[in-house]
């Protein structure tokens, strides 16, 4: 499966796809007159409840809609995804995460406006929206007689939603939780998967109103908890921050040399991994968030689009940046070796690639080895386009012999040049969120173990809850309401499947989550371009009326507790 995903990602994440994402965000940024400003000003007033009206069509208020969407975007992509970007692309990846975050604000606003314009409000208290309805209704409206084509294309989009919900929105989250919990507490990963399945199932059975109620409480709490911990770590390492920004800019526009566990990185790969992780994290262009925002109570489609523009800012510019600075300032990304080879491994050429003989290694410099730990060795072989040199990581699995000696069974390395060990260092593989946790632990031993493990659980649960709703909307479009309950059961079971041990490395994790994101972009980005002019007309009309004082607000800010609970839009009769 990993080989298939790697091949698919080579197409889905070709450099041209990333260029298209940049062009899309830049185009709608300029076309809208820098809508990012409106999101950071007017959008804040909207989520505060000043424009909430219980008589408007919809199920939840603006704050709850934003919380539901953020619960999907602010997740393990911000913890594990940023760690993957830095591990594989280097510090320069952070710069490109910022660029996509800023441009993504305009992309997100545009796609949400479109979904709000075409959402289905036949049942005003339970609206449905998303790119599938844009395709179904929009094509029929623009090209009479194309209703079946629009329905078919909408169905194709729904299939991509289900793929993303299963992979990036569910299995990516469950795997990270299971990996971290087992690493720190010795709890079998599959046990975490089972508990996640039960918790998520208890929430999603209640539908969008229960989801909105849970996420409006969960998201602010979990983000605050995580940010406070990150700010503390940065305060301790404050003197390192200027050098971190220097590394970020150097890596974004040049090549960084190998250092410790980091094998080196080129500008091209910093760009690729930064873009990929940012798109996965903030979901701009995927078409998922519009489904959550379409449930908002409002009669002004653009108003919810402006609110949606806040998502990439909060998710990518704020949370991802803090994660990146924690990883960089603590030095875990280019950490030193934790053990050494006690014998030189013999490399043998096979039909599948170069194989290294099992090798005896020393004890760890700190902590203990556990049977089955994932490790890696840095070797010299063919030229590596990613690192800009000839260095490669070869992964291995630790085995503990009966006499207590430690051995590593190595994976295969493709290539023509016989691999040569560059040094004797053995590095433990901290995949995804475990690298971020390691960064916190270097400042306060146990901080990553307890606080970040809690944050990872909360982030994963919130993301899985929201993605279950996205998949549910896709199933309603494809097969009607009767398909919802079987879907929810399968969705919860996938959390268990993800923790059964077939994912082990950063690259495999990147392939899984990247595939889900990529297939959605391939379908949704053309929709944004096809109907973008309509979204821009609606946006500019709304902003003109807003500046003229014709669209409210009609009342003062309601009590904050009413906004968080949704009581300000409940029917008072």
C-alpha positions as CSV (number, residue, x, y, z in Angstrom):
1,X,0.0,0.0,0.0
2,X,2.8,2.4,0.8
3,X,4.3,1.8,-2.6
4,X,1.0,2.7,-4.2
5,X,0.6,5.8,-2.1
6,X,4.1,6.9,-2.9
7,X,3.5,6.6,-6.6
8,X,0.1,8.4,-6.4
9,X,1.7,11.2,-4.3
10,X,4.3,11.7,-7.0
11,X,1.5,12.8,-9.3
12,X,-0.8,14.4,-6.8
13,X,2.0,16.5,-5.3
14,X,4.0,17.3,-8.5
15,X,5.7,20.7,-8.3
16,X,3.1,22.1,-10.6
17,X,0.3,21.3,-8.2
18,X,2.0,23.4,-5.5
19,X,2.6,26.2,-8.0
20,X,-1.2,26.1,-8.8
21,X,-2.0,26.5,-5.1
22,X,0.3,29.5,-4.8
23,X,-1.2,31.1,-7.9
24,X,-4.8,30.4,-6.7
25,X,-4.2,32.0,-3.3
26,X,-2.3,34.9,-4.8
27,X,-5.0,35.5,-7.5
28,X,-7.9,35.6,-5.0
29,X,-5.8,37.7,-2.6
30,X,-5.4,40.4,-5.2
31,X,-8.9,40.0,-6.7
32,X,-10.6,40.4,-3.4
33,X,-8.5,43.4,-2.5
34,X,-6.6,41.5,0.2
35,X,-9.5,39.9,2.0
36,X,-7.1,38.8,4.7
37,X,-7.6,42.3,6.3
38,X,-11.4,41.8,6.4
39,X,-11.0,38.4,8.0
40,X,-8.8,39.8,10.8
41,X,-11.2,42.8,11.4
42,X,-14.7,42.1,10.4
43,X,-14.4,38.4,10.8
44,X,-13.5,38.9,14.5
45,X,-16.7,41.0,15.0
46,X,-18.8,38.3,13.4
47,X,-17.6,35.4,15.5
48,X,-18.1,37.5,18.6
49,X,-21.9,37.3,17.9
50,X,-22.6,40.8,16.9
51,X,-24.3,39.6,13.7
52,X,-25.9,36.4,15.0
53,X,-29.6,36.1,14.3
54,X,-31.7,33.2,15.5
55,X,-34.2,33.7,12.6
56,X,-31.5,33.2,9.9
57,X,-31.3,29.7,8.2
58,X,-28.8,27.4,9.7
59,X,-28.1,25.1,12.7
60,X,-25.2,26.8,14.6
61,X,-23.8,30.2,15.1
62,X,-20.7,31.7,13.5
63,X,-18.4,30.9,16.4
64,X,-19.5,27.3,16.5
65,X,-19.1,26.9,12.8
66,X,-15.5,28.3,13.0
67,X,-14.8,26.0,16.0
68,X,-16.0,23.0,14.1
69,X,-13.9,23.8,11.1
70,X,-10.9,24.7,13.3
71,X,-11.2,21.5,15.2
72,X,-10.4,19.7,11.9
73,X,-7.6,22.1,10.9
74,X,-6.0,22.7,14.3
75,X,-4.9,19.2,14.9
76,X,-2.0,16.8,14.6
77,X,-1.0,18.6,11.3
78,X,0.1,21.4,13.6
79,X,2.1,19.1,15.8
80,X,3.1,16.1,13.8
81,X,2.8,17.7,10.4
82,X,5.2,20.5,11.1
83,X,7.6,18.0,12.6
84,X,7.5,16.0,9.4
85,X,8.0,19.1,7.3
86,X,11.1,20.1,9.3
87,X,12.5,16.5,9.5
88,X,12.2,16.0,5.7
89,X,12.5,19.5,4.3
90,X,14.5,21.4,6.9
91,X,13.8,24.7,8.6
92,X,13.2,26.4,5.3
93,X,9.9,24.5,5.1
94,X,8.5,26.8,7.8
95,X,8.8,29.9,5.5
96,X,6.6,28.2,2.9
97,X,4.2,27.2,5.5
98,X,3.7,30.9,6.3
99,X,3.2,31.8,2.6
100,X,0.5,29.1,2.1
101,X,-1.1,30.2,5.4
102,X,-1.4,33.9,4.2
103,X,-2.5,33.0,0.7
104,X,-4.8,30.3,2.0
105,X,-6.9,32.9,3.9
106,X,-8.1,34.2,0.5
107,X,-8.6,30.7,-1.0
108,X,-10.6,29.6,2.1
109,X,-12.8,32.6,2.0
110,X,-13.6,32.1,-1.7
111,X,-14.5,28.4,-1.4
112,X,-16.7,29.0,1.6
113,X,-18.5,31.9,-0.1
114,X,-19.3,29.5,-3.0
115,X,-20.6,26.8,-0.8
116,X,-22.8,29.3,1.1
117,X,-24.2,30.6,-2.2
118,X,-25.3,27.1,-3.2
119,X,-26.0,25.4,0.1
120,X,-29.2,23.4,0.4
121,X,-31.5,25.0,2.9
122,X,-34.6,23.0,2.2
123,X,-34.5,22.2,5.9
124,X,-33.5,25.6,7.3
125,X,-32.5,24.0,10.6
126,X,-30.2,21.4,9.0
127,X,-28.6,22.8,5.9
128,X,-26.1,21.0,3.7
129,X,-23.3,22.5,1.7
130,X,-20.0,22.0,0.1
131,X,-18.3,21.8,-3.3
132,X,-20.6,19.0,-4.3
133,X,-23.6,21.3,-4.2
134,X,-21.7,24.0,-6.0
135,X,-21.1,21.5,-8.8
136,X,-24.7,20.2,-8.8
137,X,-26.5,23.5,-8.6
138,X,-23.9,25.8,-10.2
139,X,-23.4,23.9,-13.4
140,X,-27.1,23.4,-13.8
141,X,-27.6,27.2,-13.3
142,X,-24.9,28.2,-15.7
143,X,-25.4,25.4,-18.3
144,X,-29.0,24.3,-18.4
145,X,-29.2,20.5,-19.0
146,X,-25.9,19.8,-17.2
147,X,-27.6,18.7,-13.9
148,X,-26.5,15.1,-14.3
149,X,-23.0,16.1,-15.0
150,X,-22.9,18.3,-12.0
151,X,-24.3,15.5,-9.8
152,X,-21.7,13.1,-11.2
153,X,-18.8,15.5,-10.5
154,X,-20.3,16.3,-7.1
155,X,-20.2,12.5,-6.4
156,X,-16.6,12.3,-7.5
157,X,-15.8,15.1,-5.0
158,X,-17.6,13.2,-2.3
159,X,-15.5,10.1,-2.9
160,X,-12.4,12.2,-2.4
161,X,-13.9,13.5,0.8
162,X,-14.3,10.0,2.1
163,X,-10.7,9.2,1.2
164,X,-9.5,12.2,3.1
165,X,-11.7,11.6,6.0
166,X,-10.4,8.0,6.3
167,X,-6.7,8.9,5.8
168,X,-5.7,12.4,6.9
169,X,-8.7,13.1,9.1
170,X,-8.8,9.8,10.9
171,X,-6.0,7.3,10.5
172,X,-3.2,10.0,10.5
173,X,-4.7,11.2,13.8
174,X,-5.1,7.8,15.4
175,X,-1.7,6.6,14.4
176,X,0.0,9.7,16.0
177,X,-2.0,9.2,19.2
178,X,-1.2,5.5,19.4
179,X,2.5,6.0,18.6
180,X,3.0,8.7,21.3
181,X,1.0,7.0,24.0
182,X,2.9,3.7,23.4
183,X,6.2,5.5,23.3
184,X,5.7,7.3,26.6
185,X,3.5,5.0,28.6
186,X,3.9,1.6,27.1
187,X,0.2,1.3,26.3
188,X,-0.3,-0.8,23.1
189,X,-1.1,1.5,20.2
190,X,-4.2,-0.5,19.3
191,X,-5.7,0.2,22.8
192,X,-5.5,3.9,22.1
193,X,-7.2,3.3,18.7
194,X,-10.1,1.5,20.5
195,X,-10.5,4.3,23.0
196,X,-10.5,7.0,20.3
197,X,-13.1,5.0,18.4
198,X,-15.4,5.0,21.4
199,X,-15.0,8.7,22.3
200,X,-15.5,9.9,18.7
201,X,-18.5,7.6,18.3
202,X,-20.2,9.0,21.4
203,X,-20.0,12.6,19.9
204,X,-20.7,12.1,16.3
205,X,-23.9,10.1,16.9
206,X,-25.5,13.4,18.1
207,X,-25.0,15.2,14.7
208,X,-23.9,18.7,13.9
209,X,-25.5,20.4,16.9
210,X,-23.7,18.1,19.4
211,X,-20.5,18.4,17.3
212,X,-20.7,22.2,17.4
213,X,-21.4,22.2,21.1
214,X,-18.4,20.0,21.8
215,X,-15.9,21.7,19.5
216,X,-16.9,25.2,20.7
217,X,-15.6,24.2,24.2
218,X,-12.8,21.8,23.1
219,X,-11.1,24.0,20.5
220,X,-10.4,27.1,22.7
221,X,-9.3,24.9,25.6
222,X,-6.9,22.7,23.7
223,X,-5.4,25.6,21.7
224,X,-4.8,27.6,24.8
225,X,-3.2,24.7,26.6
226,X,-0.9,24.0,23.7
227,X,0.1,27.6,23.1
228,X,0.9,28.3,26.8
229,X,3.2,25.3,26.8
230,X,4.9,26.4,23.6
231,X,5.3,30.0,24.8
232,X,7.0,28.7,27.9
233,X,9.5,26.7,25.9
234,X,10.2,29.6,23.7
235,X,10.7,31.8,26.8
236,X,13.4,29.4,28.1
237,X,15.1,29.3,24.7
238,X,14.5,33.0,23.8
239,X,18.1,33.6,22.9
240,X,17.9,30.9,20.2
241,X,15.0,32.5,18.4
242,X,16.9,34.9,16.1
243,X,19.1,32.1,14.9
244,X,16.0,30.1,14.2
245,X,14.6,32.7,11.9
246,X,18.0,33.0,10.2
247,X,17.9,29.2,9.5
248,X,14.3,29.4,8.3
249,X,15.1,32.1,5.6
250,X,18.4,30.4,4.7
251,X,16.7,27.1,4.2
252,X,13.8,28.7,2.2
253,X,16.1,30.2,-0.4
254,X,19.2,28.0,-0.3
255,X,20.6,24.6,0.8
256,X,21.3,23.7,4.4
257,X,24.2,21.4,5.2
258,X,23.8,18.1,7.1
259,X,23.9,18.4,10.9
260,X,23.3,15.5,13.3
261,X,20.1,13.8,12.6
262,X,19.3,16.2,9.7
263,X,20.8,14.9,6.4
264,X,20.6,18.3,4.7
265,X,17.9,20.1,2.6
266,X,17.5,22.0,-0.6
267,X,15.3,25.0,-1.3
268,X,13.1,22.8,-3.6
269,X,12.4,20.3,-0.9
270,X,11.8,22.9,1.8
271,X,9.3,24.4,-0.6
272,X,7.6,21.0,-1.3
273,X,7.3,19.8,2.2
274,X,6.4,23.2,3.6
275,X,3.6,23.6,1.0
276,X,2.3,20.1,1.5
277,X,2.2,20.2,5.2
278,X,0.6,23.7,5.2
279,X,-2.1,22.7,2.8
280,X,-2.8,19.5,4.8
281,X,-2.9,21.6,8.0
282,X,-5.1,24.5,7.1
283,X,-7.0,22.7,4.3
284,X,-7.3,25.8,2.1
285,X,-8.5,24.5,-1.3
286,X,-9.6,21.1,-0.2
287,X,-13.3,21.9,0.2
288,X,-13.8,20.4,3.6
289,X,-14.3,23.5,5.7
290,X,-17.1,24.8,3.5
291,X,-19.2,21.8,4.7
292,X,-18.9,22.9,8.4
293,X,-19.4,26.6,7.6
294,X,-22.5,25.8,5.5
295,X,-24.3,24.9,8.8
296,X,-23.9,28.5,10.1
297,X,-27.0,30.6,10.8
298,X,-26.7,33.5,8.4
299,X,-28.6,35.1,5.5
300,X,-25.3,36.7,4.2
301,X,-23.2,34.0,2.4
302,X,-20.1,36.3,2.3
303,X,-20.2,36.9,6.0
304,X,-19.4,33.3,6.8
305,X,-16.7,33.3,4.1
306,X,-15.0,36.2,5.9
307,X,-15.1,34.2,9.1
308,X,-13.6,31.2,7.3
309,X,-10.6,33.4,6.3
310,X,-9.5,33.3,10.0
311,X,-8.9,29.6,9.9
312,X,-5.5,29.6,8.0
313,X,-4.3,32.5,10.1
314,X,-5.0,30.8,13.4
315,X,-4.0,27.4,12.3
316,X,-0.9,28.0,10.2
317,X,0.5,31.5,11.1
318,X,-0.1,31.1,14.9
319,X,-0.1,27.4,15.9
320,X,2.3,26.0,13.3
321,X,4.8,28.8,13.8
322,X,4.9,28.1,17.6
323,X,5.4,24.4,17.0
324,X,8.2,25.0,14.4
325,X,10.0,27.4,16.8
326,X,9.8,24.9,19.6
327,X,11.3,22.2,17.4
328,X,14.1,24.4,16.0
329,X,15.0,26.2,19.2
330,X,15.4,23.0,21.2
331,X,17.6,21.4,18.5
332,X,15.8,18.1,18.3
333,X,15.6,18.4,14.5
334,X,19.4,18.1,14.2
335,X,20.1,16.2,17.5
336,X,23.1,14.1,18.1
337,X,23.3,10.3,17.9
338,X,21.9,8.4,20.8
339,X,24.0,5.2,20.3
340,X,26.7,3.9,18.1
341,X,27.4,0.9,15.9
342,X,29.6,-1.7,17.5
343,X,30.4,-3.4,14.2
344,X,30.5,-2.4,10.6
345,X,27.4,-3.5,8.7
346,X,27.9,-5.5,5.4
347,X,25.9,-4.2,2.4
348,X,24.6,-6.8,0.0
349,X,23.0,-6.0,-3.4
350,X,19.6,-7.6,-3.9
351,X,16.9,-7.3,-6.6
352,X,14.9,-4.9,-4.4
353,X,17.9,-2.7,-3.4
354,X,20.9,-2.7,-1.0
355,X,20.4,-4.7,2.2
356,X,22.5,-4.2,5.4
357,X,23.2,-7.2,7.7
358,X,21.7,-7.0,11.2
359,X,24.1,-5.0,13.3
360,X,25.0,-4.9,17.0
361,X,24.7,-1.4,18.6
362,X,25.5,0.1,21.9
363,X,23.1,1.2,24.7
364,X,21.4,4.6,24.4
365,X,23.2,7.6,25.9
366,X,20.0,8.3,27.8
367,X,16.9,6.2,28.4
368,X,16.5,2.6,27.6
369,X,16.0,0.7,24.3
370,X,12.7,-1.1,23.8
371,X,12.3,-4.1,21.6
372,X,10.8,-2.8,18.3
373,X,12.0,0.8,18.6
374,X,12.4,2.5,15.2
375,X,15.9,3.8,14.5
376,X,17.9,5.1,11.5
377,X,21.5,5.3,10.3
378,X,23.0,7.9,8.0
379,X,24.8,6.5,5.0
380,X,26.5,7.8,1.9
381,X,25.2,6.5,-1.5
382,X,23.7,7.9,-4.7
383,X,23.1,11.6,-5.0
384,X,20.1,12.7,-3.0
385,X,18.0,15.5,-4.5
386,X,16.2,16.1,-1.2
387,X,19.3,16.8,0.8
388,X,21.5,18.3,-2.0
389,X,24.3,15.8,-1.2
390,X,24.7,12.0,-1.2
391,X,23.5,11.3,2.3
392,X,20.5,9.1,3.0
393,X,18.6,7.8,6.0
394,X,18.2,4.0,6.2
395,X,15.5,2.9,8.7
396,X,15.8,-0.1,11.0
397,X,14.0,-1.9,13.8
398,X,15.7,-2.6,17.2
399,X,15.8,-6.2,18.4
400,X,16.8,-7.1,22.0
401,X,18.7,-10.5,22.2
402,X,18.2,-12.9,25.1
403,X,21.6,-12.0,26.4
404,X,20.6,-8.3,26.5
405,X,22.6,-7.2,23.4
406,X,21.0,-4.8,21.0
407,X,20.7,-5.5,17.3
408,X,19.1,-3.6,14.4
409,X,17.5,-5.1,11.4
410,X,17.8,-2.7,8.5
411,X,15.4,-1.9,5.7
412,X,16.4,-1.8,2.0
413,X,17.9,1.2,0.2
414,X,17.2,1.6,-3.5
415,X,20.0,2.8,-5.7
416,X,23.1,1.8,-7.7
417,X,25.9,3.0,-5.4
418,X,26.9,0.7,-2.6
419,X,26.0,2.4,0.7
420,X,28.9,3.5,3.0
421,X,28.4,4.3,6.7
422,X,29.4,8.0,7.2
423,X,29.6,7.8,10.9
424,X,28.8,5.3,13.6
425,X,25.8,7.2,15.0
426,X,22.4,5.6,15.6
427,X,19.4,7.8,15.9
428,X,16.0,7.0,17.4
429,X,13.3,7.8,14.9
430,X,10.9,10.3,16.4
431,X,8.1,10.2,13.8
432,X,5.5,12.9,13.6
433,X,4.2,14.3,16.9
434,X,6.8,12.3,18.9
435,X,9.5,14.7,17.6
436,X,7.5,17.7,18.9
437,X,7.0,15.9,22.2
438,X,10.8,15.3,22.4
439,X,11.3,19.0,21.9
440,X,9.2,19.9,24.9
441,X,10.9,17.2,27.0
442,X,14.3,18.8,26.4
443,X,13.2,21.9,28.3
444,X,11.1,20.3,31.0
445,X,11.5,16.6,31.4
446,X,8.0,15.1,31.3
447,X,6.4,18.1,29.7
448,X,6.1,16.3,26.4
449,X,5.1,13.1,28.0
450,X,2.1,14.5,29.9
451,X,1.0,17.9,28.6
452,X,1.7,17.2,24.9
453,X,0.3,13.7,25.1
454,X,-2.9,15.3,26.4
455,X,-2.8,18.0,23.7
456,X,-2.3,15.3,21.0
457,X,-5.3,13.4,22.3
458,X,-7.5,16.5,22.3
459,X,-6.3,17.6,18.9
460,X,-6.9,14.1,17.4
461,X,-10.4,13.8,18.9
462,X,-11.5,17.2,17.6
463,X,-10.1,16.6,14.1
464,X,-11.7,13.1,13.9
465,X,-15.0,14.5,15.0
466,X,-15.1,17.2,12.3
467,X,-13.9,14.9,9.6
468,X,-16.6,12.4,10.5
469,X,-19.1,15.2,9.8
470,X,-17.4,15.9,6.4
471,X,-17.6,12.3,5.5
472,X,-21.2,12.2,6.7
473,X,-22.1,15.0,4.3
474,X,-20.5,13.2,1.5
475,X,-22.5,10.0,2.3
476,X,-25.8,12.0,2.4
477,X,-25.0,13.4,-1.0
478,X,-24.1,10.0,-2.4
479,X,-26.6,7.6,-0.8
480,X,-29.0,9.6,1.4
481,X,-29.6,9.8,5.2
482,X,-29.9,6.0,5.6
483,X,-26.2,5.6,4.9
484,X,-25.0,7.8,7.7
485,X,-25.1,5.3,10.6
486,X,-23.2,2.5,8.8
487,X,-20.6,5.1,7.7
488,X,-20.1,6.3,11.3
489,X,-19.5,2.7,12.4
490,X,-16.9,2.1,9.7
491,X,-15.3,5.5,10.4
492,X,-14.8,4.7,14.1
493,X,-13.3,1.2,13.2
494,X,-10.7,2.8,11.0
495,X,-9.2,4.4,14.1
496,X,-8.5,0.9,15.3
497,X,-7.1,-0.2,12.0
498,X,-4.6,2.7,11.9
499,X,-3.1,1.6,15.2
500,X,-2.5,-2.0,14.2
501,X,1.2,-1.4,13.3
502,X,1.4,-1.1,9.5
503,X,2.6,2.6,9.7
504,X,6.0,3.1,11.2
505,X,8.0,6.0,9.6
506,X,7.7,9.7,8.7
507,X,7.7,8.9,5.0
508,X,4.8,6.4,5.3
509,X,2.8,8.8,7.4
510,X,3.5,11.6,4.9
511,X,2.3,9.3,2.0
512,X,-0.9,8.4,3.8
513,X,-2.0,12.0,4.7
514,X,-0.6,13.5,1.5
515,X,-2.8,11.1,-0.6
516,X,-6.0,12.2,1.1
517,X,-5.2,15.9,0.7
518,X,-4.0,15.6,-2.9
519,X,-7.1,13.9,-4.3
520,X,-9.4,16.6,-2.8
521,X,-7.3,19.4,-4.3
522,X,-7.5,17.8,-7.7
523,X,-11.3,18.1,-7.7
524,X,-11.9,21.2,-5.7
525,X,-9.4,23.7,-7.0
526,X,-11.0,23.6,-10.5
527,X,-14.3,24.3,-8.9
528,X,-12.8,27.4,-7.2
529,X,-11.5,28.7,-10.5
530,X,-14.7,27.9,-12.4
531,X,-17.0,29.7,-10.1
532,X,-14.5,32.2,-8.5
533,X,-15.8,35.2,-10.4
534,X,-19.2,34.7,-8.8
535,X,-17.7,34.5,-5.3
536,X,-15.7,37.7,-6.0
537,X,-18.9,39.6,-7.2
538,X,-20.7,38.5,-4.0
539,X,-17.8,39.4,-1.8
540,X,-17.3,42.9,-3.2
541,X,-21.1,43.6,-3.1
542,X,-21.2,42.6,0.6
543,X,-18.1,44.7,1.5
544,X,-19.6,47.7,-0.3
545,X,-22.8,47.3,1.7
546,X,-20.8,46.7,4.9
547,X,-18.8,49.9,4.4
548,X,-22.0,51.8,3.7
549,X,-23.5,50.5,7.0
550,X,-26.3,48.6,5.2
551,X,-25.6,45.1,6.8
552,X,-25.6,45.8,10.5
553,X,-24.6,45.0,13.1
554,X,-28.2,45.1,14.5
555,X,-27.3,44.5,18.2
556,X,-24.4,44.6,20.7
557,X,-22.2,41.7,21.5
558,X,-24.2,39.0,23.3
559,X,-22.7,37.5,26.5
560,X,-19.6,35.4,25.6
561,X,-21.0,32.3,27.3
562,X,-24.0,32.5,25.0
563,X,-21.8,32.7,21.9
564,X,-19.7,29.7,23.0
565,X,-22.8,27.6,23.9
566,X,-24.8,28.8,20.9
567,X,-27.6,30.1,23.1
568,X,-27.6,33.4,21.3
569,X,-29.1,31.8,18.2
570,X,-31.5,29.4,19.9
571,X,-35.2,29.8,19.2
572,X,-36.6,31.8,22.1
573,X,-40.2,30.7,21.5
